[in-house]
């Protein structure tokens, strides 16, 4: 168990899992490029000893591989998993008491502990402009904190068990922010800080917030952990670190983490917003400039010999993919408790997480009926009605038992299974004019778009093909590619407007009615079918980040019957780039080449 981030650095170095960059490096794009090139090689954690413009060193790529992430929590992960197992099924304690002998001690570490001495956090104070001002992508609006732990409490509370700890990005510079006086606080739908913000808006109390950077690896991880509403993330932070979360309050009543490397304290200004962004985000596009709350800076504390912990996000997979991996590893036993009947759930990282959810559910209640989706539709609705999974845009759910080898993490096999069985006349269920992920610009407004549930159950109804049909031709088709068996990619002319697209695609679809497409139940219209077909990650990224179900789904021989839309032939998804979409993330070519010229990438395997 670690006592500080400095301990982590020394441990990783001792075990050959860390590289030190001694060269002075620029936080403006260069550091991020170094990180990306090392991450792409599945390289070690990176300790930046000399960051231009800052007296503080930096650490990134800490969670850069699944193996290293497990290594960091090797002494506690199994203990936490046992606590979760008991929560999922308390009878396990009676059936195997010896296995769970230490579980009460692990649970005890969930209780935060007040530090009566303010050190080491209050060793010194600094200013925002002295922090490593890391800018990751050319169009970013300024420098950002990319692994912030943002803590808030309800009005008047000093009870850590009532706190919310979330990873809400912080813009340190740029736009209209007064440097050293203000920062931007970005948070999205279904986030706990929003509940506290609304409480403060109805009170006369100042809305005080603390931002922690660094500290124990479990603390940053806990800030993204999807805890049930009303349960503080500090409880999970304590269990995963193997020691209770230590805290105190400063003389301005700000909550201080006693183990953080940096603590930025401030007050959220009521009824004040400023433009935040753009920011290169984890869907692989920029999140654009929007008005978000402003935090007035009170103080910036740091511990002795602090380390600035950060990451670089972009088109997945990236370092933050390890968070999803570890969450799945620990909480899979809770899946059926949270969603009765659900056996597997996978928010597909390569598709940007929220755009695509794959699920497997049980059909338990009417086993004597002809197999068709019934209970799994109830499960899908539960998924779309619960917390952050409610932000899913495409939910594809299959029935447990139809294929014993079905695995939501084996994307190729899941799509094969699904497309062999799906019935597009029955298995499509849309929600329109609803909320989608804040970072997803495929919809018809900010946070606005549509969703679709696709469900399949039963035996195979078709054989999938993997050769381009010979009789498919149309002036609109520039290029054709088989993406996966049963999935055909067609490059067509660039998208202009939805009015024009609807007219053109409906005419195009009619022309396909005579083609032999029985082995291709899914057709993806795209800008570059070769790129889309180059790998399954490209397919899910292009298809599900660039389409809005209500606007971009068409079908051969499509009908509407009693408000249910369906088609007899292939389903068609228009996944071309749209004018309202956010720009893709593209690194600065000169900086990329410069970094490649001196970074010893051949050493990383």
BAVOKE-820888 format. One record per residue (C-alpha): x, y, z; residue in three letters. Coordinates in steps of 0.2 Angstrom, whole numbers, padded with zeros to 4 digits, always signed. Layout:
XYZala ...
//
This chain:
+0000+0000+0000unk +0006+0017-0005unk +0007+0032+0007unk +0010+0045-0007unk +0012+0048-0026unk +0031+0049-0023unk +0030+0031-0016unk +0021+0026-0032unk +0035+0033-0043unk +0049+0025-0033unk +0039+0008-0034unk +0036+0009-0053unk +0054+0014-0056unk +0061-0001-0046unk +0050-0012-0056unk +0055-0005-0073unk +0038+0002-0076unk +0043+0021-0077unk +0054+0032-0088unk +0061+0049-0083unk +0061+0063-0095unk +0075+0074-0090unk +0075+0085-0105unk +0066+0102-0103unk +0049+0100-0111unk +0035+0112-0116unk +0018+0109-0108unk +0011+0117-0124unk +0007+0102-0135unk +0025+0094-0133unk +0021+0085-0117unk +0005+0078-0123unk +0013+0072-0139unk +0027+0063-0129unk +0013+0055-0119unk +0003+0049-0134unk +0018+0041-0143unk +0023+0032-0127unk +0005+0026-0124unk +0003+0020-0142unk +0018+0009-0139unk +0011+0003-0122unk +0026+0010-0114unk +0029+0014-0095unk +0023+0028-0084unk +0031+0045-0088unk +0040+0056-0075unk +0043+0073-0082unk +0057+0081-0072unk +0058+0098-0080unk +0043+0106-0086unk +0045+0123-0095unk +0037+0137-0084unk +0034+0127-0069unk +0044+0122-0054unk +0034+0106-0052unk +0037+0089-0060unk +0023+0079-0069unk +0018+0061-0070unk +0007+0054-0084unk +0003+0037-0091unk +0002+0030-0074unk -0013+0019-0079unk -0007+0017-0097unk -0009-0002-0097unk -0021-0014-0089unk -0006-0024-0081unk +0001-0008-0073unk -0016-0003-0067unk -0018-0020-0059unk +0000-0019-0052unk -0004-0002-0043unk -0019-0010-0034unk -0012-0027-0032unk -0013-0027-0013unk -0031-0021-0012unk -0041-0025-0028unk -0045-0043-0022unk -0050-0037-0005unk -0062-0024-0013unk -0069-0037-0024unk -0074-0047-0009unk -0083-0033-0001unk -0092-0031-0018unk -0096-0049-0019unk -0104-0049-0001unk -0114-0034-0006unk -0120-0043-0022unk -0124-0059-0012unk -0123-0058+0007unk -0126-0077+0009unk -0108-0080+0002unk -0102-0075+0019unk -0111-0089+0027unk -0106-0102+0014unk -0088-0098+0014unk -0084-0087+0030unk -0065-0091+0029unk -0063-0083+0012unk -0071-0067+0018unk -0062-0066+0035unk -0054-0050+0031unk -0068-0041+0023unk -0074-0032+0039unk -0057-0024+0040unk -0057-0019+0022unk -0074-0011+0024unk -0067-0001+0039unk -0055+0008+0027unk -0071+0015+0019unk -0073+0027+0033unk -0064+0044+0030unk -0053+0050+0044unk -0050+0068+0050unk -0032+0073+0051unk -0030+0085+0065unk -0014+0091+0058unk -0015+0100+0041unk +0002+0094+0034unk +0008+0088+0022unk -0005+0097+0011unk -0002+0114+0018unk +0017+0113+0016unk +0016+0128+0004unk +0006+0138-0007unk +0008+0143-0025unk -0002+0151-0039unk -0011+0144-0054unk +0001+0150-0067unk +0015+0141-0058unk +0007+0124-0061unk +0011+0114-0077unk +0000+0122-0089unk -0003+0107-0100unk -0012+0110-0117unk -0015+0093-0126unk -0022+0098-0143unk -0019+0112-0155unk -0037+0119-0154unk -0039+0117-0135unk -0045+0134-0127unk -0030+0134-0114unk -0022+0123-0101unk -0033+0110-0092unk -0032+0099-0077unk -0036+0082-0084unk -0036+0071-0069unk -0045+0083-0056unk -0054+0076-0041unk -0067+0089-0038unk -0075+0088-0020unk -0091+0097-0015unk -0103+0096+0000unk -0121+0101+0003unk -0124+0118+0010unk -0118+0119+0028unk -0111+0101+0029unk -0094+0096+0034unk -0098+0077+0034unk -0087+0069+0022unk -0100+0055+0019unk -0111+0068+0011unk -0098+0073-0001unk -0097+0071-0020unk -0080+0067-0028unk -0080+0069-0047unk -0068+0070-0061unk -0075+0087-0069unk -0062+0095-0080unk -0054+0111-0075unk -0049+0125-0087unk -0034+0134-0080unk -0031+0147-0093unk -0037+0155-0109unk -0054+0162-0115unk -0061+0175-0103unk -0054+0168-0086unk -0043+0180-0076unk -0027+0170-0073unk -0024+0165-0055unk -0041+0172-0050unk -0053+0161-0060unk -0055+0144-0068unk -0068+0135-0077unk -0078+0120-0070unk -0085+0108-0083unk -0097+0095-0078unk -0110+0085-0088unk -0127+0078-0086unk -0131+0066-0071unk -0116+0072-0061unk -0117+0073-0042unk -0109+0091-0041unk -0125+0097-0051unk -0136+0091-0036unk -0125+0101-0024unk -0125+0116-0036unk -0144+0117-0037unk -0144+0116-0018unk -0133+0131-0016unk -0143+0141-0029unk -0157+0139-0017unk -0147+0144-0001unk -0137+0160+0004unk -0121+0150+0008unk -0106+0151-0003unk -0103+0136-0014unk -0085+0131-0009unk -0077+0118-0019unk -0059+0109-0018unk -0050+0102-0032unk -0037+0089-0028unk -0023+0084-0040unk -0011+0069-0037unk -0012+0059-0021unk -0014+0040-0020unk -0019+0032-0036unk -0035+0026-0029unk -0041+0044-0026unk -0041+0049-0045unk -0049+0032-0049unk -0062+0035-0036unk -0067+0051-0044unk -0074+0042-0060unk -0081+0027-0050unk -0100+0027-0053unk -0105+0025-0035unk -0124+0024-0031unk -0132+0041-0027unk -0130+0046-0009unk -0114+0036-0006unk -0098+0046-0006unk -0083+0041-0017unk -0072+0044-0003unk -0078+0027+0004unk -0072+0018-0011unk -0055+0028-0012unk -0051+0022+0006unk -0055+0003+0002unk -0045+0004-0014unk -0030+0012-0006unk -0030+0001+0009unk -0031+0016+0020unk -0044+0028+0026unk -0046+0044+0016unk -0038+0058+0027unk -0045+0075+0027unk -0045+0092+0036unk -0053+0109+0034unk -0043+0125+0031unk -0047+0142+0040unk -0059+0146+0026unk -0069+0130+0029unk -0062+0122+0013unk -0061+0103+0013unk -0043+0098+0011unk -0037+0080+0006unk -0022+0077+0017unk -0014+0065+0004unk -0016+0076-0012unk -0001+0083-0020unk -0010+0099-0024unk -0027+0107-0018unk -0035+0121-0027unk -0049+0129-0016unk -0062+0141-0023unk -0080+0147-0023unk -0092+0143-0037unk -0099+0160-0042unk -0118+0159-0042unk -0127+0164-0058unk -0111+0167-0067unk -0105+0157-0082unk -0091+0159-0094unk -0086+0150-0111unk -0076+0134-0107unk -0067+0125-0121unk -0064+0119-0134unk -0055+0103-0127unk -0049+0088-0136unk -0060+0074-0127unk -0062+0056-0126unk -0074+0053-0141unk -0059+0058-0152unk -0067+0075-0156unk -0066+0092-0148unk -0080+0097-0136unk -0084+0114-0141unk -0085+0130-0132unk -0100+0132-0120unk -0104+0142-0105unk -0100+0133-0089unk -0099+0138-0070unk -0084+0149-0064unk -0074+0145-0049unk -0066+0160-0040unk -0049+0154-0033unk -0046+0156-0015unk -0029+0147-0012unk -0018+0134-0021unk -0009+0122-0008unk +0004+0109-0012unk +0013+0096-0001unk +0032+0094+0000unk +0040+0088-0016unk +0023+0088-0025unk +0020+0079-0042unk +0007+0085-0055unk -0003+0070-0060unk -0011+0072-0077unk -0016+0062-0092unk -0020+0065-0111unk -0037+0061-0118unk -0041+0058-0136unk -0049+0045-0148unk -0050+0029-0138unk -0042+0019-0132unk -0031+0030-0121unk -0025+0029-0104unk -0042+0032-0096unk -0048+0016-0104unk -0040+0007-0089unk -0053+0015-0078unk -0067+0006-0087unk -0057-0010-0087unk -0054-0010-0068unk -0072-0005-0065unk -0078-0020-0075unk -0066-0031-0066unk -0072-0026-0049unk -0091-0023-0051unk -0096-0037-0063unk -0105-0046-0048unk -0116-0031-0045unk -0122-0030-0063unk -0137-0042-0060unk -0141-0033-0044unk -0142-0016-0052unk -0150-0022-0067unk -0160-0038-0064unk -0159-0051-0078unk -0143-0042-0085unk -0128-0054-0086unk -0116-0042-0096unk -0115-0024-0100unk -0101-0016-0110unk -0099+0003-0114unk -0088+0001-0129unk -0073+0012-0126unk -0067+0012-0144unk -0084+0020-0148unk -0082+0034-0136unk -0091+0024-0121unk -0109+0032-0121unk -0112+0031-0140unk -0113+0012-0140unk -0118-0001-0126unk -0118-0019-0129unk -0128-0030-0117unk -0133-0048-0114unk -0149-0051-0104unk -0160-0066-0098unk -0177-0071-0104unk -0184-0080-0089unk -0202-0077-0087unk -0210-0085-0103unk -0199-0099-0108unk -0213-0108-0117unk -0217-0094-0130unk -0209-0092-0147unk -0192-0084-0144unk -0193-0065-0147unk -0186-0051-0136unk -0197-0048-0121unk -0188-0047-0104unk -0172-0040-0113unk -0182-0025-0118unk -0187-0022-0100unk -0169-0023-0096unk -0164-0011-0110unk -0177+0002-0103unk -0169+0000-0086unk -0152+0003-0093unk -0158+0019-0101unk -0167+0024-0085unk -0152+0023-0074unk -0138+0036-0070unk -0124+0037-0083unk -0130+0022-0093unk -0145+0033-0097unk -0133+0043-0109unk -0131+0028-0120unk -0136+0031-0138unk -0136+0014-0146unk -0140-0001-0135unk -0138-0018-0143unk -0145-0032-0132unk -0144-0050-0135unk -0153-0065-0126unk -0142-0075-0114unk -0142-0094-0119unk -0144-0092-0138unk -0125-0093-0139unk -0115-0099-0124unk -0099-0091-0131unk -0107-0074-0133unk -0096-0060-0125unk -0099-0041-0125unk -0080-0038-0125unk -0078-0049-0141unk -0085-0036-0153unk -0083-0046-0169unk -0092-0061-0162unk -0105-0050-0154unk -0109-0041-0170unk -0109-0058-0180unk -0121-0066-0167unk -0132-0051-0167unk -0134-0049-0186unk -0137-0067-0189unk -0153-0066-0178unk -0159-0048-0178unk -0176-0045-0186unk -0177-0027-0192unk -0196-0028-0193unk -0198-0031-0174unk -0181-0027-0165unk -0179-0008-0167unk -0186+0004-0153unk -0182+0022-0154unk -0182+0037-0142unk -0183+0054-0150unk -0180+0071-0143unk -0170+0066-0128unk -0154+0068-0119unk -0137+0061-0125unk -0119+0063-0119unk -0113+0082-0117unk -0098+0077-0128unk -0108+0069-0142unk -0112+0082-0156unk -0121+0070-0167unk -0138+0075-0161unk -0149+0090-0166unk -0143+0101-0151unk -0131+0102-0136unk -0135+0087-0125unk -0150+0083-0137unk -0152+0069-0149unk -0160+0052-0150unk -0158+0034-0144unk -0162+0017-0151unk -0163+0000-0143unk -0159-0015-0154unk -0163-0032-0147unk -0161-0050-0154unk -0167-0067-0148unk -0168-0084-0155unk -0160-0095-0168unk -0150-0089-0183unk -0161-0082-0197unk -0148-0078-0210unk -0130-0082-0216unk -0119-0067-0216unk -0108-0064-0232unk -0091-0056-0233unk -0089-0053-0251unk -0095-0037-0260unk -0111-0041-0269unk -0108-0040-0288unk -0125-0032-0292unk -0123-0017-0280unk -0120-0001-0291unk -0126+0017-0290unk -0119+0033-0296unk -0118+0039-0277unk -0106+0024-0273unk -0088+0030-0273unk -0080+0014-0264unk -0087-0002-0256unk -0079-0012-0242unk -0084-0026-0232unk -0082-0020-0214unk -0086-0037-0205unk -0096-0052-0211unk -0114-0045-0213unk -0108-0027-0213unk -0106-0017-0229unk -0097+0000-0230unk -0101+0012-0244unk -0092+0028-0247unk -0104+0041-0255unk -0103+0060-0258unk -0101+0071-0243unk -0115+0076-0232unk -0123+0093-0235unk -0140+0095-0226unk -0152+0083-0219unk -0166+0089-0231unk -0154+0084-0246unk -0148+0068-0237unk -0166+0062-0235unk -0171+0064-0253unk -0155+0057-0259unk -0154+0042-0248unk -0172+0037-0250unk -0169+0037-0269unk -0153+0027-0266unk -0161+0015-0255unk -0175+0011-0268unk -0161+0007-0280unk -0154-0006-0268unk -0170-0015-0267unk -0166-0026-0282unk -0148-0030-0276unk -0145-0047-0267unk -0141-0040-0249unk -0148-0054-0239unk -0131-0058-0231unk -0128-0039-0227unk -0141-0034-0214unk -0131-0018-0210unk -0125-0005-0222unk -0114+0009-0216unk -0114+0025-0227unk -0097+0034-0223unk -0084+0046-0230unk -0071+0033-0232unk -0076+0015-0232unk -0058+0008-0232unk -0054+0018-0216unk -0070+0012-0208unk -0066-0006-0213unk -0048-0005-0208unk -0052-0012-0190unk -0066-0015-0179unk -0061+0000-0168unk -0063+0011-0183unk -0080+0004-0187unk -0087+0007-0170unk -0080+0024-0169unk -0086+0030-0186unk -0103+0022-0185unk -0108+0026-0168unk -0100+0043-0165unk -0106+0051-0181unk -0124+0046-0182unk -0140+0051-0173unk -0152+0036-0174unk -0168+0046-0177unk -0160+0056-0191unk -0147+0044-0198unk -0155+0027-0199unk -0164+0022-0215unk -0169+0005-0221unk -0173-0005-0237unk -0192-0007-0239unk -0195+0003-0223unk -0212+0006-0216unk -0221+0014-0201unk -0235+0004-0193unk -0244+0011-0178unk -0229+0022-0174unk -0217+0008-0175unk -0203+0010-0188unk -0196-0005-0197unk -0188-0012-0213unk -0189-0028-0222unk -0172-0027-0229unk -0155-0020-0224unk -0153-0007-0210unk -0143+0008-0216unk -0134+0020-0205unk -0128+0037-0212unk -0111+0039-0203unk -0104+0053-0213unk -0097+0068-0205unk -0110+0082-0203unk -0107+0101-0204unk -0113+0102-0185unk -0101+0089-0179unk -0086+0094-0169unk -0069+0093-0177unk -0058+0077-0176unk -0042+0078-0165unk -0027+0080-0176unk -0010+0082-0168unk +0002+0095-0173unk +0013+0087-0187unk +0029+0097-0183unk +0028+0093-0165unk +0025+0075-0168unk +0040+0074-0179unk +0051+0083-0167unk +0046+0072-0153unk +0049+0056-0163unk +0066+0062-0168unk +0073+0061-0150unk +0061+0050-0140unk +0068+0032-0138unk +0052+0023-0144unk +0061+0007-0149unk +0064+0003-0131unk +0045+0001-0128unk +0037-0015-0132unk 
//
